[in-house]
Structure formats: structure tokens, C-alpha cells
Amino acid sequence: MKLLDKQDNILGESVDLGVVEAGKSKEFEYFLYNDDADEVTEITVEFKSSEIEVLVVPKTLGAKGKEVLKIKWSPSLTVKKGLKSEFKIKATELYK
């Protein structure tokens, strides 16, 4: 399972959300890509920062499937360097 940006670039183990002013929120759209030959289900995505909320995550993804992942960042502090947050993707693989 991979996380892709809008240009289909594979993101490593973190996302760079840039700078958002404290007290405001910004939504981001990425894509989950199932690079496996089998369907996956029970997909969860967790971010290290508690200020990131997962809004939309697919429940299942077919083999080689790609679906939207939407998140929202609502920072409590404004930081000059922006936020770079690690994430974990978990899923159950279904074998045929």
C-alpha cells in the first residue's frame, strides 16, 4: 500500500503539509494505491500528529486500485517550518 500525491509521486513515510495559521484548518487530498495483486480491506491511515484528522479513507481497494484519501490539518500553533508528519497505513489483504 502506497500514499501518492496528485501527480502520482510516491510519498515516503511522511507528508509535508507546509504552513497553516493557528486556529485555521486546511484540507489535503492524496491517493492510496494498492500495489498488491490482491484486494485489501479494513484500511486505516494514522498520522503521528494529533492535529491531523482523516476525513475520507476507502474501506477496500482492489488489486492495483487507487482511491482518494482526504485529511484536515487544524494546527494549534503557527510554525515557521510547517508540519511534516509521519503516517502508517494498515489493511487486511484478501487472498483468492
N, C-alpha and C positions, 0 to 999 in steps of 0.2 A: 504494500500500500504506500503510495507516494502523495505528497502535497505539491500541487502545481500552482504557479501564478497564472494570470490571464494570458500570458504568452506561451504557456505550456512549459516553462522552465521549472525544473525540479528544485524545490526548496530543500535545504539540508535538514537540520534538526531544529531550526528556529525561524521565526518570521520577524522582519523589521517593519514596525508599524509607524516609524517616524515620530513626529511631534504632534500631540493633540493637547490643546489647552485644558487645564484642570477645570472640572465642572462641566465640560462638554463631552460629547460622545462622537465616535466616528465608526462607521461600518466598513468592513473589508470583505471582499469576495475572492475566494480561492477555489481550487478544484481538488477533489480526492480522486485519485486514479488507482484502480485495481490492476496492478501489473501482473497479477497471478492468472493462471489458466482456469481457476475455479471461482465460483461465486463466493462472495463474503457477505456476512450479515452481522447484526448486533454491533454496528460500527460506533465507536466513541472517539472523540477527539478532546484531549485535555491540554490546557495551556498552563505553564508554570505560574504566570501572573494571574492573581485572583481578580484583576480588573478587566480581564477578557472574558466575555460571555459568548458561548457558541449559540448562534441563533438558528441555523439550518445545517443539518447533517443528514446525509442519506441513511436510510435504515439498512439497505442492501445495495450491493454493486455487483453486476455481472462480471464475468471474465473480461478483462481489458476495458471495463466500463469507466466512465468519468462522470462525476456529478458535482454540483455546486456545494461549497461549504461557506457559510456566512458567519462572520464573527463581529462583535462590537467591543470596542475599547472605550472605557469610561475612566480616564485617569483621575486620581485624587490630587496629584501634584503635576505641575508642568516641569518637564525635564528637558534640558538643552539638547542632549544627545538622542532623545527619542527612546522608544521602547523596542528592545529586541527580546522576544520571548521564546523559550523552548516549548516544544509540544510533543505529545505522544498520541499515536493513532493505534487503536486496538480494534480487532474484528475477529469474528469466528469464520473460518474457512469451511465451505461446504464441498464435500467430495462427491463426485458422481460415481 
